[in-house]
Amino acid sequence: MILIISLCTKKHPVFFDEFVKPIADCITEPHEVAHYTEKFDSEKYSKIILCGTALKDDEYLKHLDKFEWLKDTKKPVLGICAGMQVIARVNGAEIHEAKEIGFTNISSDHVLLKNTKEVYCLHHLAVECPKGFKKIAESDICLQSIQKDKIIGLLFHPEVNNKHLIRTFIEQ
């Protein structure tokens, strides 16, 4: 069972349709969707995806205590945009302004991203690489992907362009 976690402030159908449903649509395996404010046992899931959210919707950063489980989980986690920001902040990294909207090029030789050149970005915040993580992709503007063990963060939105990355994460 895969858990998809919505980081949208509001449980509104428009946000769900834009940031959560496209990810759920990529997953054929059994899955559940939860809001980050809901209680869930992260250990009962085989993999976890932290979804992105709207450009100026960063309320989740005021509730990092809800994500402390990230420090101890052994489960594979994919953080998309806001999800990468949460992963970085929980692990002590700083966030800074770095607005990117639209398609951008990245460079990476990581197995997950090796044939990915163009990605879709929709963010106004970027992160520094947390201690213990490695940088796995960058654009001309900022860090685009990080990894530590089974935790991967993508600042870009693979549900818009590069849906195969979500499938690759699920199938690993």
C-alpha positions in Angstrom: 0.0 0.0 0.0 1.3 3.4 -1.0 0.6 6.6 0.9 0.1 9.9 -0.9 0.3 12.9 1.4 -1.3 16.2 0.4 0.5 19.3 1.6 -2.1 21.7 0.4 -3.4 24.1 3.1 -7.0 23.6 2.1 -8.7 20.3 1.4 -10.1 21.9 -1.7 -11.0 20.0 -4.9 -9.1 22.4 -7.1 -5.8 21.8 -5.2 -6.5 18.1 -5.0 -7.1 17.9 -8.8 -3.9 19.9 -9.6 -1.4 18.5 -7.1 -2.6 15.2 -5.7 -4.8 13.5 -8.3 -2.2 13.5 -11.1 0.2 11.6 -8.8 -2.5 9.2 -7.8 -3.4 8.6 -11.4 0.2 7.5 -12.1 -0.1 4.7 -9.5 -1.8 1.5 -10.3 -0.9 -0.2 -7.0 -3.3 0.1 -4.0 -2.9 3.5 -2.4 -4.4 5.9 0.0 -4.4 9.7 0.2 -4.1 11.6 3.5 -3.7 15.2 4.4 -0.6 16.1 6.3 -2.6 17.2 9.3 -4.3 13.7 9.6 -2.9 10.9 11.8 -1.4 8.0 10.0 1.1 5.3 10.7 3.9 5.8 8.1 5.3 2.4 8.8 2.2 0.5 7.5 2.9 1.7 3.9 5.5 0.4 1.5 6.2 3.8 0.0 5.2 7.4 0.7 4.9 10.4 -1.6 4.7 14.0 -0.3 2.9 16.1 -2.9 3.5 19.6 -4.0 1.1 22.4 -3.6 0.2 25.9 -5.0 2.9 28.5 -5.5 2.3 30.6 -2.4 0.8 27.8 -0.3 3.5 27.2 2.3 1.5 26.7 5.5 3.0 23.2 5.8 6.4 24.8 6.8 4.7 26.1 10.0 3.9 22.5 10.9 7.2 20.6 10.5 6.5 18.7 13.7 3.9 16.7 11.6 6.9 15.3 9.6 9.3 14.3 12.4 8.7 10.7 11.3 10.9 11.4 8.2 14.0 11.4 10.4 13.5 7.7 11.4 11.6 6.1 8.5 13.3 3.3 6.6 10.5 3.5 3.9 11.1 4.9 0.5 9.9 8.5 0.4 9.5 10.8 -2.7 9.0 14.5 -1.9 7.8 16.6 -4.7 8.3 20.4 -4.6 6.8 21.2 -1.2 7.6 17.6 -0.2 11.3 18.2 -0.9 11.2 21.5 1.1 9.7 19.5 4.0 12.4 16.8 3.8 15.1 19.5 3.7 13.7 21.6 6.6 13.1 18.5 8.8 16.7 17.6 8.3 18.0 21.1 9.2 18.5 22.7 5.8 17.7 26.4 5.1 15.1 27.6 2.6 15.6 30.6 0.4 13.7 32.5 -2.3 14.2 31.1 -5.8 11.3 31.5 -8.1 11.0 29.2 -11.1 7.8 28.8 -13.1 7.7 26.7 -16.3 10.1 24.4 -18.0 13.8 24.3 -17.1 16.7 22.1 -17.8 18.5 20.0 -15.2 21.7 18.1 -15.2 22.1 14.8 -13.4 23.7 11.4 -13.8 21.5 9.8 -11.0 19.9 6.5 -12.0 16.4 7.9 -11.5 17.1 11.1 -13.5 19.7 10.0 -16.0 17.6 10.6 -19.1 15.6 13.6 -17.7 16.7 16.9 -19.1 13.6 19.1 -19.1 11.4 19.4 -16.0 8.5 21.6 -15.0 8.9 23.9 -12.0 6.4 25.8 -10.0 8.0 27.1 -6.8 9.1 30.3 -5.1 11.2 28.6 -2.5 14.3 26.4 -2.8 16.4 24.6 -0.3 20.0 24.1 0.6 21.2 20.5 0.7 20.7 19.0 4.2 23.6 17.4 6.0 23.9 13.8 5.1 22.1 14.2 1.8 23.6 14.3 -1.7 22.7 16.7 -4.5 21.5 14.7 -7.5 20.2 17.4 -9.8 20.5 21.2 -10.3 19.2 23.8 -12.7 20.8 27.1 -13.4 18.7 28.7 -10.6 18.8 26.2 -7.7 19.1 22.7 -6.4 16.5 20.4 -8.0 16.9 17.0 -6.3 18.4 15.5 -3.2 18.8 12.0 -1.8 19.7 10.2 1.4 19.2 6.4 1.5 15.6 5.8 0.3 14.5 9.4 0.6 14.4 11.4 -2.6 13.3 15.0 -3.0 12.4 16.6 -6.4 11.8 20.4 -6.4 10.2 20.1 -9.9 6.8 18.5 -10.7 7.1 15.1 -12.4 3.3 14.8 -12.4 3.3 17.5 -15.1 6.2 16.4 -17.2 8.2 13.2 -16.6 5.4 11.0 -15.1 7.7 8.1 -15.7 9.8 9.2 -12.6 6.8 8.5 -10.3 6.4 5.0 -11.9 10.2 4.4 -11.5 10.0 5.4 -7.8 7.1 3.0 -7.3 8.7 0.1 -9.1 12.1 0.4 -7.4 
